Amino acid sequence: MTTSTLQTSQAPFHIYKSSAGSGKTYTLARNYVKLSLQAPDYFKHILAVTFTNRAAEEMKSRILLFLQKMAQNDHALVAELAEELGQKEAWIVERSAVVLKRLLHEYSFFAVTTIDTFFHRIIKTFTREIGLQGGFQIEMDVDRVLDESINAMFETLQDDKQLAKWLIRFSEERLLEGKSYDIKGEIARLGIKLFSEEYKRLGLDLAGEMDKAQLLTIQKQLNATRQAFLTEMKAKANQIVNSIVQAGFDVNSFAYKKGGVAGYIYSLAGGEVKEPGARVVAAMEDAEKWYSKTDPQKEVIHQLVVDKLLPQLLDLQQYLQEHAKDYYTAQELSRYLFTLGILQNLAEKIAYFRDENEVILISDLPDFLQGVIRDNDAPFIYEKVGNRYFHFLIDEFQDTSGFQWENFKPLVLNSLASGNFNMVVGDVKQSIYRWRGGDWEILLHKIEQDVDQSILEVKNLVSNRRSSGTVIDFRSEERR
């Protein structure tokens, strides 16, 4: 098993890009221990965050183990850190023992936690500013909230006839598309989007900005747009049909019959909306395409086309080109408006659940914190939290969402402005929290755009701490 040493660098911000088994936890714990040795109580100024309670506990255990072994002069880090910090090994051993003792006696200041717990703590201190009740709780089980909200929505069906109609339409659409007849399951898959970062970034509050009356008004407007288009289109098409009939002809009198330009016109007159095919396009460009060259009445038809039918068809097509987009838009919006109606009802039930149970959903934390960060500077936030962190060490950064990074960024930048060490570590190949808004592209390139390049250093962890050298050598030979 190979090891790698941390090289001293002038750049205070380190980005560690890793692979499975390359020592992410080791690297973060090592940096934590190195920083903590600066003073007996310095650990109070270091914040390390990860994504799960299990990972946080593992990280704490690793840090404590390092300090314990170093206090016993039984770890390679003693020599490594002595060289990096310019101290004697005896000093490292003695300081490790002091830090370990202080840390255990003041364990509540051992700030190795989940990112959600840290955000929760900040929000707790800003309850008055963001209009929350002081006794609110964090609801972790979003699936349970969604399930209860859907059940509450179904319980209103007897009194809410419009919702019942929307659910029937929803069911019909699912069946036509060959999807599951499990309406509740389909609504749950749709409703989970209400908790997503993508939805929250839209700034749309379905529970507060829209009601059934508004949706019905929109539906009427969409229907009016569709009907106005159909009425005018059919009127123009029937005008052409009347010209054909008055001249003593019918659809069969023209080239390709129902499959040609006349058939197209008759279908429009019947209310069918469709784009012109190749034969119709050709007929609009050449009057001779309307009839067969062997037709005994081709001269009469030709004159009819030139005098009436072609100008009328061109007028019809111009109308279609100018207004078809509005028609199709109204048609698609109308088709899915009932889905928006269902989501609006569901959003109301979720909002009611929050208020009734005095909870904040775990998915709401980054969103709430955005308001805090946006309106206050970093030092003020530190003061409200009660601790001034000098260093931020972020684990599993590939699972950080856009909101989470935006919330952390001003704190990290404020720390970096003082020349303090900060770091993130992650592996884009192990991103598993896309369902919670995790965005691996932040680690891949965005974070490097957000931080001054002169204080940034990117490092690749290539050592494999999970497999023996024999296994690694075997896999390398196999790939060759």
Phi, psi and omega in degrees: 000130184264158177230162177225145181261149178278120181275140177294135183222147176285338181284122184280348182245118181248133173249115180259116176258124192233178173232171180301129177080009184270001173099040179297311181295319178301314183296316181292315179298321179298315179294322178299311181299316180301316180292320185295338182286353184296327178202155183304324181256013187293339180300339180292344183255014180243127176245124174242130182233148174219195189253339182231155178299323180297316179295322179295318179294322178297320180293318177300314181299320180295318180296315180296321179296317178301311182297319179297312181296320180292324178295336178264006183054043185233041179206144181297338181295336180302308180291319182298311184287330176299317180292317183291324183268356180068036181239165174280154181298326179298323178295317179299316180297312181296315181294323178299318179295318180295313181298318180299315180296314179298319183296318180290326180283334179237055188298332181295341178269001179282088191274071170242109192211179176277157180296325179291321178297319179296315179298320179300318181298317179295315181298322179304325182277350182243024184301319181293317182296326183255014171072034179256153174287143184297334184264019183294153178242160176267125177264114184277328188271084181295325180298321179294318178299316180297316181298315180294324180291322177294317178299319179296324178294317179296329181292344181266001186300322183297328182261346183246088184293325181293318177299320179299320179295318180297319180293325176295316178298318179300316180295317180297317180297319179298318181292320179295329179273003178074022181266178185298145176275000178284089186299316183298317179296320179293320179293323178297318179294328177283318185291334181298339179294336179295341180263355187281156178293326179300317179294316182295327179292338177292339181071021183261123177252091183299327182286339185242344187253352186214142176229178184297323181299319179294318179297319179293324177296317177298319179299318179296320179294319178295318178297320180295320178297314180296315184293321180297319179296311182298319181298313182291320180297314180296324180296316180291321179292320179293331175298320178291318179300318179297321178297322179293312182295316181298333179275359178087019180244172173216187185300330182283353182278353187245164183303136178065003176051238183292342180268003182247202186295323179293320177298322178298316181295318180295324179292322176295321179296334178274001176098005179274127180259120179205158180282148179291138178276186184298321181294322180291317179299318178297320181293330179286341181261341185212116182298335183287345179283355182278343187217165178279144180294340181263003182290125181297340181253023185299327180291320179294316180296319181301315181294323178296319180296312183296317185283322188232304192297314182293314177301320180293321180292320178297322177296318178298314181294326177296319178297317180298317181296324183279333188238350183298324181300317178297321180295310182296323178297312179298322180296314181291318178297319179296323182296324184251005180296327179296329177294319177297323178298318178295315180297323179296318177297317181294320178299323177296318181292323178293317178298321178296319179300316179302310185292316184295323183260000180052056181233158166245131178288147181302329180287346181273344188303308180299325181293313178299317183293332177304319179295323179292309182297319185297325188258000182223152177274163186301313180303320180296321178297318177302314182299319180293321180293328178102352178229139174256108179273132178266337186225138177239123179242112187249122181264160177049047187294341179295342181261006178288135179273170178300315179299316183297317178292320179297328178286322180281329189305311181296329177290317179294315181296323178296320178294315181296328180297337177266005178080015182278149180286134174222158180205154169229151178219139180186171181224110184300335181286346182252021179292120183232003185247033177300328180294342176253015178093004179304132185232100182295342180292339176296315178290324185294318182207332188295319182299327179289336177279335184272346183242140179305125183299333183289342180246016187245138174223126180260130181233143176254123176273111185250348179291145177253110183261003185256339183238154178285163179299327180297316180295316181298316180297322179296315181296323180294317178296322182295320180292327178287000000 
